[in-house]
Amino acid sequence: MKVPFLNLRAQYDAIAQEVEHSIREVLETCAFSGGPYVERFEEEFASFCGCSRAVGVGSGTDALWLALLGLGVKAGDEVITTPNSFIATAEAVSLCGAEPVFVDVEEQSYTMDPALLERAITPRTRAIIPVHLFGQTADMDPILTIARRHGIAVLEDACQAHGAEYKGRPVGSIGDAGCFSFYPGKNLGAYGEAGCVVTGNQQLADRIRMLRDHGQSRKYYHEVVGINGRMDGIQGAVLSLKLKYLEAWNRARRQHAALYGELLEGADSVTLPREMPYAHHVYHVYALRSPQRQRLIDALATKGVACGVHYPVPIHLQRAYASRSEQAGSFPVAERCAEELLSLPMFPELTEEQIAYVCAELGRIAAAPVLAT
């Protein structure tokens, strides 16, 4: 049996006629850049996230970057985040001219460890970006308590957590703003690049709208230096359509995760992901840990099972940040995660038969003795 890591075609086939109708509407009205389809999606997604405002942008990276600029982050400032995320989280900070400052993550949630946060704060700290990793929220209450005590903004990186909740509250509605990516493989994915910022702050939303459109307050009147960070009409239309299915797709992911957990319970040399008591996990990625990661990946590949690794090099050890002072060992939990995390196939259309096959093969491989070399 072949089990792909991700199958975007299966999702498209299920909604193909609706997708083609939505795209045809955009083509017939020629509302290609911004316009009514983006505005409709912004309203719908703001409501979905429990926020009053949403600003559609060109990508998740744009969402993070423009939100930071909207919060006033600039050269000389510091922004605290975690080293085990996609590089865009830190990259957005660097694009503002600011310095990313890292704190390690918790051993079980893989999200920011609030116990380590306060010691990383300096007079230059302007914002904190907790990352809701793999579909699970960071522990937001202690992070917010510390941030409010110091007068620091909190920007949620929810790029992997569409529909996740923290103590019953939707991600994006908890901090000062939330940033989302709609890269095609996400729980809510566009058919190209797209992103969004949600917030309850009208002033912040207005500033981000200006920044995404070359700093224009109205056509050809530029108040600040901005970028071309607009969402296009086709993505807005596709995302509006797919948003109707997101809750059902997330339920399917949670069911798949529960079956993985049941079938893999007690598997040798494997640590399963844990849903934290405060979280409603939406399993963008089903990431387990094993000190035998590469052996498992290679052996599963021979059985037709495709796996992923998120992320093999933590940000502080990336060549792009080689000028920084941190060395290996600076953030031990994140570094262990980088060495051990293994992502199994996860998408809504995955079947029970496929999951059972993956678990049976993984169990056999993990239990097999490791030959000395």
C-alpha positions in Angstrom: 0.0 0.0 0.0 1.1 3.6 -0.7 0.2 6.2 1.8 1.2 9.8 0.8 2.2 12.3 3.5 -0.3 14.8 2.0 -2.9 14.4 -0.7 -4.2 17.8 -2.0 -5.9 16.1 -5.0 -8.3 14.1 -2.8 -9.6 17.3 -1.2 -9.9 19.1 -4.6 -11.8 16.2 -6.1 -14.4 16.4 -3.3 -15.2 20.1 -4.0 -14.0 20.5 -7.6 -17.3 21.7 -9.0 -17.7 24.3 -6.3 -14.1 25.5 -6.7 -14.5 25.8 -10.5 -17.7 27.8 -10.0 -16.0 30.2 -7.5 -13.0 30.8 -9.7 -15.2 31.3 -12.8 -17.1 34.1 -10.9 -13.8 35.9 -10.2 -12.7 35.5 -13.8 -16.1 36.8 -15.1 -16.0 39.9 -12.8 -12.3 40.5 -13.2 -11.9 41.2 -9.5 -8.4 39.9 -9.5 -6.5 41.9 -6.8 -8.3 42.6 -3.6 -12.0 43.4 -4.2 -15.3 41.9 -3.1 -14.1 38.2 -2.9 -11.3 39.1 -0.6 -13.5 41.4 1.5 -16.1 38.6 1.8 -13.5 36.2 3.0 -12.1 38.8 5.5 -15.5 39.2 7.1 -16.1 35.4 7.2 -12.7 34.6 8.6 -12.8 37.4 11.2 -16.1 35.9 12.4 -14.7 32.4 12.4 -11.8 33.6 14.6 -14.0 35.6 17.0 -12.4 38.8 15.9 -13.9 42.0 14.5 -11.3 42.6 11.8 -9.3 40.5 9.3 -6.9 41.7 6.7 -6.1 39.4 3.8 -2.5 39.5 2.6 -0.2 37.7 0.2 1.2 35.0 2.5 1.7 34.0 6.1 5.1 35.7 6.0 3.4 38.9 4.9 0.9 38.5 7.8 3.7 38.3 10.4 5.8 41.0 8.9 3.0 43.5 8.4 1.5 42.8 11.8 4.9 43.5 13.4 5.3 46.7 11.4 1.7 47.7 12.3 2.6 47.2 16.0 5.5 49.6 15.5 8.4 47.1 15.6 11.5 48.7 14.0 15.3 48.5 13.8 16.9 48.2 17.3 13.8 46.4 18.8 13.7 42.8 20.0 10.9 40.3 19.5 10.8 37.1 21.5 9.8 33.8 19.8 10.8 30.1 19.7 13.6 28.4 17.7 11.5 25.4 16.6 9.2 27.0 14.0 9.4 27.6 10.3 12.0 30.3 9.7 9.3 32.8 8.6 8.5 33.5 12.2 12.0 34.9 12.9 12.4 36.1 9.3 9.5 38.5 9.7 11.2 40.0 12.8 14.5 40.4 10.8 12.6 42.1 7.9 11.5 44.8 10.3 15.2 45.4 11.2 14.6 44.0 14.7 16.3 41.1 16.4 14.6 37.8 17.1 15.3 36.6 20.7 14.6 32.9 21.3 13.3 31.0 24.4 13.1 27.3 24.5 9.9 25.2 24.3 8.1 22.8 26.6 9.0 19.1 26.4 5.4 17.9 25.8 3.7 20.7 23.9 6.6 21.9 21.8 5.4 25.4 22.3 6.9 28.4 24.1 7.8 27.6 27.7 6.3 30.5 29.8 8.7 29.7 32.7 11.6 30.9 30.5 9.9 34.0 29.0 10.4 36.7 31.5 14.2 36.3 31.7 14.4 37.0 28.0 12.7 40.4 28.3 14.8 43.5 28.0 14.1 47.2 27.7 14.3 46.6 23.9 11.6 44.0 23.8 8.7 45.2 21.7 6.6 42.0 21.0 6.3 38.3 21.8 5.3 35.8 19.2 4.1 32.5 20.7 3.9 29.8 17.9 0.8 27.5 17.9 2.9 24.6 16.5 1.5 21.7 14.5 -2.1 22.7 15.3 -1.8 23.1 19.1 -1.9 26.4 21.0 0.9 27.7 23.2 -0.1 28.2 26.8 -1.3 31.7 26.4 -2.5 32.8 29.9 0.9 33.0 31.5 2.4 34.5 28.4 -0.2 37.2 28.3 0.2 37.9 32.1 3.9 38.4 31.6 3.5 40.5 28.5 0.8 42.8 30.1 3.0 43.3 33.1 5.8 44.6 30.9 3.5 46.5 28.4 4.6 44.2 25.5 2.4 43.2 22.5 1.5 39.6 21.9 1.3 38.4 18.3 0.0 34.9 17.8 1.7 32.8 15.0 -1.3 30.7 14.1 0.0 29.8 10.7 -0.4 26.0 11.6 -3.5 26.3 13.8 -6.7 27.3 11.8 -9.6 26.4 14.1 -7.5 25.5 17.1 -8.7 26.8 20.5 -7.2 27.8 23.8 -9.5 27.2 26.7 -12.4 27.5 24.3 -11.2 30.6 22.6 -10.3 30.6 18.9 -6.6 31.2 18.1 -6.1 34.7 16.7 -8.5 36.2 19.2 -6.3 35.8 22.3 -3.4 38.2 21.8 -3.3 41.6 20.2 -3.5 40.0 16.7 -3.1 36.6 15.1 -1.4 35.6 11.8 -2.4 32.9 9.5 -0.9 31.2 6.4 -3.0 29.7 3.7 -0.2 27.8 2.0 -1.9 25.0 0.1 -1.0 22.2 2.6 -2.5 24.0 5.6 -5.7 23.0 7.3 -7.3 25.9 5.4 -5.2 26.1 2.2 -5.4 28.4 -0.8 -4.6 27.5 -4.4 -1.5 29.5 -4.2 0.0 31.9 -1.7 -2.2 33.8 0.8 -2.3 34.9 4.4 -4.3 36.9 6.9 -4.1 39.0 10.1 -7.0 39.0 12.5 -7.4 41.5 15.4 -9.9 43.3 17.4 -7.9 46.5 17.1 -9.3 48.8 14.4 -6.3 51.1 14.3 -3.9 48.1 13.9 -6.1 46.6 11.1 -6.2 50.0 9.3 -2.5 50.3 9.4 -1.9 46.8 8.1 -4.4 47.5 5.3 -2.3 50.6 4.4 1.0 48.7 4.6 -0.1 45.9 2.4 -1.0 48.4 -0.4 2.2 50.3 -0.7 1.4 52.5 2.3 -1.6 54.2 0.5 -4.4 55.9 2.4 -6.1 56.3 -0.9 -5.0 55.7 -4.5 -1.6 57.4 -5.2 -1.5 59.0 -1.7 1.2 57.2 0.3 1.4 57.9 4.0 4.2 55.4 4.8 6.5 53.0 2.9 4.7 49.8 2.5 4.8 46.7 0.2 2.6 44.9 -2.3 1.1 42.4 0.1 -2.4 42.1 -1.2 -4.4 38.9 -1.4 -5.7 38.2 -4.9 -9.4 37.6 -5.7 -9.1 34.0 -6.7 -7.6 33.1 -3.4 -10.3 35.0 -1.5 -13.0 33.1 -3.4 -11.4 29.7 -2.9 -10.8 30.4 0.8 -14.4 31.5 1.3 -15.6 28.2 -0.2 -13.2 26.0 1.8 -13.8 27.8 5.1 -17.3 26.2 5.0 -15.6 22.8 5.3 -12.8 23.6 7.8 -14.6 22.4 10.9 -15.5 19.1 9.3 -11.9 18.7 8.0 -10.5 19.5 11.5 -12.8 16.9 13.0 -11.5 14.3 10.6 -7.9 15.2 11.6 -8.7 14.8 15.3 -10.3 11.4 14.6 -7.2 10.4 12.6 -5.0 11.5 15.5 -7.1 9.5 18.0 -6.8 6.4 15.9 -3.1 6.9 15.5 -2.8 7.2 19.3 -4.9 4.1 19.9 -3.0 1.9 17.5 0.5 3.2 18.4 0.0 3.1 22.2 3.0 1.4 23.7 5.0 1.3 20.5 8.7 0.9 21.2 11.0 4.0 21.0 8.2 6.3 20.0 6.7 9.3 21.9 3.3 10.2 20.7 2.0 13.8 20.5 0.0 15.0 23.5 -3.0 17.3 23.4 -2.5 19.7 26.3 -5.4 20.2 28.8 -5.9 23.8 27.7 -5.8 23.1 24.0 -8.2 21.9 21.2 -5.6 20.5 18.8 -6.3 20.5 15.1 -3.4 18.3 14.0 -2.0 20.2 11.1 0.9 17.8 11.6 0.9 14.5 13.5 4.4 14.6 14.9 5.8 11.9 17.1 9.3 11.6 18.4 11.9 8.9 18.1 15.7 8.7 18.6 15.6 6.3 15.7 13.9 8.8 13.3 16.0 8.2 10.2 15.7 4.5 10.5 12.0 4.7 10.8 11.7 7.1 7.8 13.8 4.9 5.6 12.1 1.7 6.6 8.6 3.2 6.2 9.5 4.5 2.7 10.3 0.9 1.6 6.7 0.1 2.7 5.2 3.0 0.6 4.6 5.3 3.6 5.8 8.9 3.2 6.8 10.9 6.2 8.0 14.4 6.9 10.4 16.2 9.3 9.4 19.5 11.0 12.0 21.0 11.4 15.4 19.4 11.2 17.4 22.5 12.0 16.2 24.9 14.7 16.3 28.6 13.6 19.2 29.6 15.8 21.4 27.0 14.1 20.4 27.9 10.5 23.1 29.4 8.3 20.9 32.4 7.8 21.4 33.3 11.5 25.1 32.2 11.7 26.0 35.7 13.0 24.1 35.1 16.2 25.9 34.1 19.4 23.8 31.0 20.2 25.5 27.6 19.7 24.3 24.0 19.8 23.0 23.4 23.3 21.5 26.9 23.8 17.9 25.6 23.5 18.1 21.9 24.4 14.4 20.9 24.1 14.0 22.6 20.7 17.3 20.9 19.6 16.1 17.5 20.7 12.8 18.0 18.9 14.8 18.9 15.7 16.6 15.6 16.0 13.7 13.4 16.9 10.4 14.7 15.5 8.8 12.6 12.7 5.6 13.6 11.0 3.2 10.8 9.9 0.7 11.2 7.0 -2.1 13.5 8.0 -4.9 15.0 5.9 -8.7 14.8 6.2 -9.2 12.3 3.5 -6.8 9.8 5.0 -8.6 6.4 5.5 -8.7 4.2 8.6 -7.2 1.4 6.4 -4.2 3.7 5.6 -3.7 4.6 9.2 -3.9 1.0 10.3 -1.3 0.1 7.7 1.0 2.9 8.8 0.7 2.0 12.4 1.3 -1.8 11.8 4.4 -1.1 9.8 5.7 1.5 12.2 5.1 -0.8 15.1 7.0 -3.7 13.5 9.9 -1.4 12.5 10.2 0.2 15.9 10.2 -3.1 17.6 12.8 -4.7 15.4 16.3 -4.8 16.9 18.8 -2.2 15.8 21.9 -3.9 14.3 25.2 -2.6 15.5 27.4 -1.0 12.8 
